[in-house]
């Protein structure tokens, strides 16, 4: 899913990595224990992966961009399983993971229909009792400006609970914070 030059520089920056580590993921994962086996969909440059690795026993990454997947394999290949795979069509078995997570990437999924397929895939690969969690930015004008020329399809947080329930999740919670929203949805 294409990103413009400025967006690529931002996502690869130390400043973004610090914001992920110090602010965004602590907020997104507040009160959440991921469980031993986690799938991260759309890790991009790996800023979120660096934060997740110490929190889980086994981490699998599914990255749609081949060059990013290769980069992730080079950095994390000895500590995580890295797949070049689209989150809306995962080459993984049913009921495999304790948790599935995606952070700051849903807006790069090219359509609401593809986002809904990603939600359904997240549910499919979860074990009963598992959960899907993550966060993304709100689609304001500044956010859209950073994404000029990118794939940018913001998820309206007010629609997310219903979309997750249609994908088969129960006990869905969506909350909005400063410039972002977070969610958790359980599979019974």
ABEGO torsion letter per residue (X at the ends): XBBBAAAAAAAABAAAAAAAAAAAAAAAABGBBAEABBBBBGAEAGAAAAAAAAABABBBBBBABAAAAAAAAAAAAAABBBBBBBAABBBBBBGABABBBBBGAAAABABAAAAAAAAAAAAAABBBGBBBBEBBBBBBAAAAAAABGBBBBBBBAAAAAAAAAAAGBBGBBBBBBBGBBBBBBBBX
